[in-house]
Amino acid sequence: QVQLAESGGGLVQAGGSLRLSCAASGRTFGSYYVGWFRQAPGKEREFVAAISWNGGTVYAGPVKGRFTISRDSAKNAVFLQMNSLKVEDTAVYYCASHSGGILYSASNYNYWGQGTQVTVSS
């Protein structure tokens, strides 16, 4: 079993940047994909990005070119660099460990962090 903890959220103006971190404990991420999801009030949890054990990345359309996912296997951590933030990026951001199947589906992730709030003001 793995425990995940996100950090780095906060309040930022539109156009600004934030870097989210996801630290794992209990076991390593190993060969699993690690994903970032977000959930805005009244909306479903949506896929943001994922990274494979060897650095392969996948991004959702709305964040492609603005967000960068990376991992530090030595530190058992995954990061999400968010640039050119928009008001519509406001949400609680979660990291999660993939268990198999389609990467975009939250139901295919079995371990989740508690989330970190990102608020982008206009």
ZAFI-113388 format. One record per residue: x, y, z of N, C-alpha, C in turn; residue in one letter. Coordinates in steps of 0.1 Angstrom, whole numbers, plus 2048, in hexadecimal, padded with zeros to 3 digits. Each point is the difference from the previous one (the first is absolute). Example, Ala and Ser with C-alpha at 12.3 -4.5 7.8 and 13.67 -1.06 7.14 Angstrom:
<atoms>
8847C784E7F780C80080980C800a 7FC80B7F980980B8007F880B808s 
</atoms>
This chain:
<atoms>
8087F48007F880C80080980C800q 7FB80B7F980880C7FF7F780C805v 8068098077F980C80580680C7F7q 7F78087FB80480B7F87FC80D807l 80980A7FF7FD80D80680480B7F6a 7F68087FC80380C7F780380C808e 8078097FA80380D80680380A7F5s 80180D80380380A7F77F58087FAg 7F47FD8047F48087FB80080D807g 7F78097FB7FF80D8057F88097F7g 80180D8037F980A7F980A8087F7l 7FD8017F38088067F67F88087F6v 80680B7FB7F98077F68007F97F2q 7F78037F88007FA7F280D8047F9a 8067F67FA80D8027F980B7FC808g 7FE7FD80D80A7FC8098037F17FFg 8097FC80A8047F28008007FA80Es 7FE7F38008017F980D8077F27FDl 8067FB80A8067F27FE7FA7F780Br 7F97F67FC7FA7F780A80A7F4801l 8007FB80C8087F48037F77F5805s 8047F47FE7F97F480480B7F6806c 8007FE80D8097F88077FA7F3803a 8077F57FE7FB7F38038077FA80Ca 7F97F98088067F880B7F97F3801s 8067F78077FB7F28028067F77F6g 8018047F38077F87F680380A7F5r 8097FC7F78038097F47F58007F6t 80080A7F77F77FF7F58037F47F7f 80D7FC8008047F47F87FD8027F1g 7FA7F77FA7FE8007F17F28067FDs 7F98058097F38057FE80080E7FAy 7F68037F77FE80E7FD7FB80780Cy 80380D8007FA80980B7F980B7F8v 7F48038057F880A7F97FD80C809g 7FD80B7FA7FA80C8077F18017FAw 7F78038097F28037FD7FD80D807f 7F58057FC7FB80C8077F0800800r 7FB80680A7F28018027FB80E804q 7F98067F87FA80D8037F27FE806a 7FC80A8087F37FF8077F57FD7F6p 7F87F68037F57FD7F78037F87F4g 80D7FD7FE8047F97F48067F2804k 8017F77F68067F380280F802800e 8067F680680F8008018057FD7F1r 80A8087FC8047FF7F280F7FD800e 8047F97F680E7FD7FE80880C7FCf 80C80280580980B7FC80C7FB7F9v 8077F680680D7FB7FA8047F4807a 8097F87F98057F480680E7FE7FBa 8087F880880E7FE7FD8037F1802i 8077FA7F78047F280280C7FE808s 8047F480380C7FD80880C8057F9w 8008007F380C8047F87FF80E7FAn 7F68088057FF80E7FC7F78037F5g 7F97F77FA7F68027F67F5808806g 7FB80A7F97F68098057F38017F7t 7F58038067F38017FA7FA80D806v 7FA8087F87F980C8057F28017FBy 7F78068087F38047FB80180C7F7a 7F78017F680180B7F780180E806g 7F780380A80080E80580D804807p 8097F780480C80480780C7FD7F7v 7FF7FA7F580B7FD7F880780D7FCk 80E80080180780C7FD80280A80Cg 7F87FE80A80180980C8047F880Cr 7FD7F48028037F880B80B7F67FCf 8097FC80A80A7F67FE8007F780Ct 7FF7F37FD8017F680B80E7FA7FFi 8057FD80C80D7FA8018017F880Cs 80A7F78018027F880C80E7FF804r 8027FE80D80E7FE8057FF7F2807d 8047F67FA7FF7F28058087FF80Ds 80B8068018097FF80C7F980680Ca 7F880A7FE7F880780B7F27FA801k 7FD7F77F77F27FA8007F680C7FFn 8028097F77F780B7FF7FC8037F1a 7F58067FF7FB8057F37FC80E801v 8038087F57FD80E8017F78057F4f 7F980B8027F98067F580380E800l 8078047F680380F7FE7F58067F8q 7FA80A8057F48067F980480E7FDm 8008037F380480E7FC7F48067F8n 80080D7FF7F58077F87F27FC806s 7FF80080D7F47FB8067F48097FCl 7F47FA7FF7F48067FC7F67FF80Ck 7F68088007F67FF80A7F97F3800v 7FF7FA7F47F97F37FF8097F4805e 80C8038048087F68067FE7FE80Fd 7F78098057FD7FF80E7F97F3804t 8067F98097FB7F38048087FA80Ca 7FB7F58058097F88098077F67F7v 80D8008028097F77F88047F4808y 7FF7F47FA8037F480680A7F87F8y 8097F98078097F77FA7FB7F2803c 8027F67F77FB7F38028097F67F9a 8007F48058087F57FB7F77F77F7s 8057FE7F37F87F97F68007F1803h 7F57F97FE8007F28037FE7F87F3s 7FE8077F57FE7F87F37F48067F9g 8007FE7F27F58057F880280E7FBg 7F58067FC80180D7F980680A80Ai 8098087FC80780A8087F680B804l 7F78047F77F780B8037F57FE80Ay 7FE7F38047F57FD8088047FF80Fs 7FA80980880380080E7FE7F2807a 7F77F87FB7FD7F380580B7F67FFs 80A8047F880B7F77FE80C803808n 7FE80980B80A8038097FC7FC80Ey 8097F98077FC7FA80C80580780Dn 8098087FF80580880C80080F7FCy 7FA80780A7FF80F7FD80580880Cw 80580C7FD80380980B7F4807805g 8028098097F58088067FC80C7F8q 8098047F67FD80B7F880680D805g 8038097F780580D8037F880B7F8t 7FC80B8067F88097F980880A7F8q 7FC8027F480680A7F77F580A7FCv 80280C8037F780B7FD80780A7F8t 7FA8037F480680A7F67F680B800v 80580C8037F780C8008028087F3s 7F68077FC8018087F480680E802s 
</atoms>
